[in-house]
Amino acid sequence: MESTVTMITPGLARDLAALGRLDEATSTESVLRGLTTALADGVPGCSGSSAEHWRDQRVLVSGSHSELITLAEEERRLGEGPSADARRTAGQVVVGDVLDEGRWPRYAALANRWGVRSVLVLPIKVAPALLLVGLYSVRPGAFSPVAAHALAEMLTQQVGVAMANMWDFEEVRTDAAQLQEALNGRAVIDQAKGIIMQTSGCTAEAAFEELRRISQHHQVKVADLARLLVDEHQRKSRR
């Protein structure tokens, strides 16, 4: 039996730690891609990896190889297999040899078609999401259930940090985008008020009231109406 450290190589530990480093391109998809690539490259005997990100009954699937994404999606369509059991029981599932697997005959036939002989699925809880991390090998008996516990602990810690950082980053990015949108909307409203004041000679307050009256009548947002007015004014000016 493999020792509990053989699934965790220095390269894997380094690559998993790197998942928590964020930049403008960071997303759930990029974290999952990084995770599956790190596992495929870093776990001894692992030929490929998949990850299913479940949140609010919606799922996002990633994989180190396109065939494994297809396998994960087909398993979900069949409603049977190691990932389905791991999600239902919240426990790890090991398939020692697909050719001897009797629990899910349709899944076993599908996995064998893709050349998969052994599978390990680890459910990783990253509230409010659940990750189903799949490891696949082209040879039987590639994954030790004992060694898998240490890997699951590392994934829970490292992936949990990465996902939490990413969610915080996305929240900040969303807040910044909303603030910028609000500022842009305010600027275009001020421009529209200026146009109305110039053409009618009214005050700023009266110009805004006119914008609001027309927006309510046509059931459009004040900012959208202001943008239309500014665009039309600019077109007339160019002519």
N, C-alpha and C positions, 0 to 999 in steps of 0.2 A: 504493500500500500504506500502511496505517495505521502510524504510529510506535509505538514500544513504550510510550509513555506515555498514549496515547489511551484505553486501557481503564481506567486508574487515575485517577479524578477525586479532588479533595480530599474531597468528600462520601463517596465510597466508602472512602477511607483512614480517615476519621474513624469511620465506622460499623463497619468491620472491627476497628479498635482497641477500640471499645466492647464487642466480644464478650467480651473478657477480664475485664470487670467483673462480679463475682459478687454474688448475693444469695440469699435463701432460696428464691426461685422458679426459680433456675438449674438447668437439666437439659440432657441431650443434645438433647432435643427443642427447647428454647428456643434453644440455640446454633444449631442447624440452621435454625430459623425465622428467626433474626436474620441468619444468613449469606445465605439465599436472598433475603430482603427487601432486604438491602444491595446484593446484586449486581443484582437487578431494577431497583432505583432508581438505582444509581450507575454502572453500566457503560453507556456510550453505545451505543445501538442494541439493547440487551438488553430484550426484552419480558417475560421471566420466567426463573426459575431453579429448579433442583431440587438436592437433595443426598441421596446414599445413603451411610449410615454402615454400613460392613461391619466386623463384629468376631465372630470365632469362628463364621464361616459364617452369622451372623444379620445381618439388614439392617433398618435403620430409614430410612424415606423421608420427606423433608419437601419442601415446595415453596412458592414464592411464590403459586402459584395451584393450586387443586385439580385442574385439568385436567393440570397437569404432574406431579402425584403419580400420577395415573392413567396417564399416558404412561410414566413410569418403571416402574411396576408391570407394565404390559402388555408393555413391552420385556423385562423380566425373564422374564415368562411365555413370550414368543416365543423367548427365548434368542438374539436377534440385535439388533444396533444399536450405536450409538456407545458407550454406557455399558458394554455387554458387552465390546466390544473394548478399551476403556480399562482395564477391570479385568483382562482377560487379558494385555495387553501392558504395563501400567503406563506407557503413554504417552498423550499428549493426542490426541484425535480431533476432527477438524473436518469438518463437513458444510457445503459451500458453498451448495448448493441441494438441498433435499429432492426437488424434481421431477426433478433429474438424477442422483439417487443410485441406483447400481446394486448396491451391496454388500449391502444388506439391504432387499429389495423390500417385505417385509411390514411392517417398521418404517417405511419411507418412506411407505407408504400410511397407516399409523396416524398418523404425525406430521402429514402433510398434512391429515388429517381434523380435527386440532386447530388448523389454521392455522399450523403451524410451517414456516418455510422454511429457516432455517439453525440449526446446532447446534454448540456447542463443549463438549466434555467434558474436564475436567481431573482426573486422579487425584492426590489429595493424601494422602501417607502421613503419618499421625499415629499412630505406634506406640503400642499394638498394633492400631490400627484403620486402615482405609482409607476415605477419603472420595472419592466420585465426584461432582464438582461439575459440574452441567450448566447451560449458558447457552443460551437460545433466543431467536430473533428471528422476527418476522413478515415480514421482508424477507430476500432472499438476500444472501450475501456480507457478513454483518454482522460477522463475527469474523475478525481477522487471526491466522494461526498465529504470526507473529513477536511481535505484541503479547501473545499469550496466555502466552508464557514469563514475561514480567514479572509478569503477573497471578498465574500459578501460584506464583512465588516469594513474592509478597506473601501469598497465601492460605496457603502452607505455614508461613510465619512467624506470621501473625496467628491463624489458626485453630489452629495447633499450640499456641500460648500459651493460647488460650481453652480448648481441650479439656484440656490438661494441668492448668490451674487448676481446671477443673470436676471432673476426676477426683480431684484432691487434696482439693477441697472436699467431694465426695461421700464420700470415705474418712473424712475428719474427722467429717462428719455421721453416717455409719454407726457409727463408733466411739462417738460421743456417745450415739447412740440405744441401742447395745448396753450401754453403761455405765449409762444410765438404766434400761434394762430390768432389768439385774442388781441395781441398787439397789432398784428397785421390788419385785423378787422377794425380796430379802433382807428388806425391810420387812414384806411380807405373811407370810413365814415366821416372823418374830419375833412377829407378831400371833397366828399360829396356835399357836406354842409357848406364848404367854401364855394362850390359851384352854385348851389341854390342861393346863397347870400349874394353872390355876384350878379346873378341874373334877376333876382327879385328885390334885392335891397333890404332883405329882412335881417333879423338878428340871428345869432348862432342857435339860440334856444328855439326860435320859430322854425329855422331850417331843420333842426333835428325832429321837431314835432311833425313837420311835413313828411320827412322820411318815414317816421313811424306810422303815420296815418296811411301812407301809400302801401307800406309793407303789410299792414294789417288787412287792408282792402284786398290785396293780391295774394295774401297768405304766403309771403316769403320773408326770410330773415332780413333784418335791417342791413346787416353787413353784405348780404348777397345783392340786395337792391342797390346799395351804395356802390358796389363794384360794377354793376351794370351801368349806373349813371356815369361813373368815372370813365369806364371804357368807351361809352358813347360820346362823351365830351372830348376824349382824346382823339377818337376817329374824326370828329367834326373839325377839330383843331388842325389835324394833319391835312384834311381836304382844303 
